[in-house]
Every structure is written in C-alpha cells, then in structure tokens.
Amino acid sequence: MKSICYLSVLLASLLTSAGALAAGAPKPGFDCAKATTKTEKMICGSRELSILDKDMSGLYRTLVAGEYPQAATKQKEWLEKRKQCESSQEPEPCLVALYKMRVMELAKLHVEANRFGQPYCSKECLYQWGYEIEDLRLGSDSVEYLVLNGRYTYGVVTTQYYIGTFDKNRLEPKETICSKQIADDGRGAVSGDKDCTSEKARARFRVSKK
C-alpha cells in the first residue's frame, strides 16, 4: 500500500515538473498548437530552433512594418529553402544552420534600416546608426548578438563591443565585453582595454558563459 502511495506521489511530482518545464520553455514566433508541417513540429520540439524562430519572426515583422524593400519576397524565398531541410539526412542541424544565417541577415538589415535618416524605421524602432552586428549565439531564452558600437565624440574615437539582445524590436545592451578610447590628437593615446579588437571580442563572446 505504501509503495502504491509512493508511486502516486512520485508520478504527480514528475508531471508537475514536466508541466513547469514546458511552461518555461522558449516559444517560437508562431503558435505550436497550430503546427502542422514536419518542420513546424520540429521547431516546437527544439529549444534552439524555438529561440531562433522567435528572433527571426520579430526581426522580419519589424522590417515588414517599416516597409523595407523586398522583405516579404526574400522571406518567401528563404521559407522555400527551409522546406528542403525536411529531406536532409540530419534535418534539425540543417534547420539550425539555416536559421542562424537568416537571423544574422535580418539583424544586420534591421540595424541598417534603422540608421539615422533611413525611411524604413517603424514607430517602435530605435535609430541605431553607430552599431554593427558581428556574431550571434544562443542564450538561455533568446539570441544574443556580438555588437560593435563605434563613435567619434570630442576628438575621441570609442570602440565598444557588447552582448546585445533584441527586446521589443530594439537592440538592447546586456553585457560589455570590452571598450577602448583612442585620442585623435596625433599621438593616438589609448585608454581602456588596448586589446579590444574584433578578433579578441569574438573569442571572448564565444567562450563566455551563455
């Protein structure tokens, strides 16, 4: 009798834990309850793909809202490529690689579209004219980007690399990797992290805790 009670309690505990995990799992940019294709179901069952799809969908919708040229046409072409992964020997790795390339492409377009003076900026966007996106990785619940922020103010050239995420269609800083300032005075005095280069920032970005 005690064994039956113990098993009942254990089963209830496992079901509760599974429900909690499911509730906290990353969600893609579409409703998994309406997933019908093999690809959609694979995305819903993968943490990596769910995270990538969420960012891709958000970036794409922002570009469409700003009427960025050929955004919809390019997305349709990409979706056709995505279908081809279904017949791949390793469909999930195929999708992950394809998604990473598309997310990087859309992220760069997003930054380019939102530069000062561009007409494609939607109402929610933020002008980000000094930014460049150099790399990406998967965080616990979102895509994280290696961002270069270069600016020139009052005779000083500032180079800053940081980890950023897209939040409500804006590229928000999360953690600084390195920063340096070079004086434009003929001597080029450097302050901050002298080793703050693209190569060093990429290396730190790839090994730092996700």
C-alpha positions in Angstrom: 0.0 0.0 0.0 2.8 2.4 0.9 4.6 1.5 -2.4 1.4 2.5 -4.3 1.1 5.8 -2.4 4.8 6.5 -3.0 4.5 5.8 -6.8 1.4 8.1 -6.9 3.3 10.9 -5.3 6.3 10.4 -7.5 4.2 10.4 -10.6 2.4 13.6 -9.6 5.7 15.2 -8.9 7.1 14.2 -12.3 4.0 15.5 -14.1 4.2 18.8 -12.2 7.9 19.2 -13.1 7.2 18.4 -16.7 4.5 21.0 -16.8 6.7 23.6 -15.3 9.5 22.9 -17.8 7.0 23.1 -20.6 5.7 26.4 -19.3 9.2 27.9 -19.1 10.4 26.5 -22.4 11.3 29.0 -25.2 8.4 29.6 -27.6 8.9 30.2 -31.4 7.3 33.0 -33.3 4.1 31.0 -34.1 1.5 29.0 -32.2 2.8 25.5 -31.7 -0.8 24.3 -31.1 -1.4 25.1 -34.8 1.8 23.4 -36.1 1.0 21.1 -39.0 4.2 20.6 -41.1 7.1 18.4 -40.2 9.3 21.5 -39.9 7.0 23.4 -37.6 6.7 20.4 -35.3 10.5 20.0 -35.2 10.8 23.7 -34.3 8.4 23.4 -31.5 10.3 20.4 -30.1 13.7 22.1 -30.2 14.9 24.8 -27.8 17.5 26.1 -30.3 15.0 26.3 -33.1 12.3 27.9 -31.0 14.7 30.6 -29.9 15.9 31.3 -33.4 12.4 31.3 -34.9 11.3 33.8 -32.3 14.0 36.3 -33.1 13.7 35.7 -36.8 9.9 36.4 -36.7 10.3 39.5 -34.6 13.0 41.0 -36.9 11.1 40.1 -40.1 7.8 41.7 -38.8 9.6 44.9 -37.9 11.1 45.2 -41.4 7.7 44.5 -42.9 6.1 47.1 -40.7 8.7 49.6 -41.9 8.0 48.6 -45.5 11.6 47.6 -46.0 12.2 46.8 -49.8 11.7 43.1 -50.7 11.5 42.0 -47.1 8.4 39.7 -47.8 9.8 38.4 -51.1 13.2 37.4 -49.5 11.3 35.8 -46.7 9.3 33.6 -49.1 12.5 32.6 -50.8 14.0 31.6 -47.5 11.0 29.6 -46.5 11.3 27.6 -49.6 14.9 26.8 -48.7 13.7 25.8 -45.2 11.5 23.1 -46.7 14.5 21.4 -48.2 15.8 20.6 -44.7 12.9 18.1 -44.3 14.6 15.8 -46.8 18.0 16.2 -45.3 19.7 13.3 -43.6 20.0 15.5 -40.5 17.0 17.9 -40.7 17.5 19.6 -37.3 21.1 20.6 -37.8 20.2 21.7 -41.3 17.5 24.0 -39.9 19.7 25.4 -37.1 22.4 26.4 -39.6 19.8 27.9 -42.0 18.1 29.8 -39.2 21.4 31.2 -37.9 22.3 32.6 -41.3 18.8 34.1 -41.8 18.7 35.6 -38.3 22.1 37.2 -38.8 21.0 38.6 -42.2 17.8 40.1 -40.8 19.6 41.5 -37.7 22.0 43.3 -40.0 19.2 44.6 -42.1 17.3 45.8 -39.0 20.3 47.8 -37.9 20.9 49.2 -41.5 17.2 50.1 -41.8 17.2 52.0 -38.5 20.3 54.1 -39.2 19.7 57.9 -39.0 17.9 59.2 -42.0 16.5 55.9 -43.2 12.8 55.9 -44.1 12.1 52.3 -43.1 12.1 52.8 -39.3 8.8 51.6 -37.8 7.2 53.5 -35.0 8.7 51.2 -32.3 12.2 51.2 -33.6 15.2 53.0 -32.3 17.7 54.7 -34.5 21.0 52.8 -34.2 23.3 54.4 -36.6 26.6 53.5 -34.7 26.0 49.8 -34.4 27.3 46.8 -36.3 26.4 43.1 -35.6 29.4 40.8 -35.9 28.3 37.4 -34.5 25.5 35.6 -32.7 25.0 32.8 -30.3 22.1 31.1 -28.4 21.4 32.2 -24.9 19.0 30.6 -22.4 15.9 32.1 -23.9 17.0 34.4 -26.7 19.5 35.0 -29.4 22.5 37.0 -28.2 24.5 39.2 -30.6 28.1 40.5 -30.6 27.6 44.2 -31.2 30.2 46.8 -32.2 29.4 50.3 -31.2 31.8 52.8 -32.8 31.5 56.5 -32.3 33.5 59.7 -32.5 32.9 62.5 -30.0 35.0 65.5 -28.9 38.2 64.2 -30.5 38.0 60.7 -29.1 37.3 57.5 -31.1 35.4 55.0 -28.9 35.3 51.3 -29.8 32.9 49.2 -27.7 31.9 45.6 -28.1 29.0 44.2 -26.1 26.4 41.4 -25.9 23.0 42.6 -27.0 19.5 41.2 -27.5 16.5 42.4 -29.4 13.8 43.4 -27.0 10.5 44.9 -28.4 12.2 45.5 -31.7 15.2 47.3 -30.1 18.8 46.2 -29.8 19.4 46.5 -26.1 22.9 46.1 -24.4 23.2 43.2 -22.0 26.9 43.0 -21.1 30.0 44.9 -22.1 32.8 42.7 -23.5 35.5 45.4 -23.9 35.9 49.1 -24.7 38.7 51.4 -25.6 39.2 55.1 -26.5 41.7 56.5 -28.9 42.5 60.2 -28.8 42.5 61.9 -32.2 45.3 64.2 -31.3 48.2 63.0 -33.5 49.6 60.8 -30.8 46.8 58.3 -30.6 46.8 57.7 -26.9 44.8 54.7 -25.9 42.8 54.2 -22.8 40.6 51.3 -21.6 41.2 47.8 -22.9 44.0 48.1 -25.5 43.3 44.6 -26.7 39.7 45.4 -27.6 39.7 44.2 -31.2 37.2 42.3 -33.3 39.2 39.1 -33.0 39.5 39.4 -29.2 35.9 40.3 -28.8 34.7 37.3 -30.9 36.9 35.0 -28.9 35.5 36.2 -25.6 32.0 36.2 -26.9 32.3 32.5 -28.0 33.7 31.3 -24.7 31.9 33.5 -22.2 29.0 32.0 -20.2 25.7 31.9 -22.1 
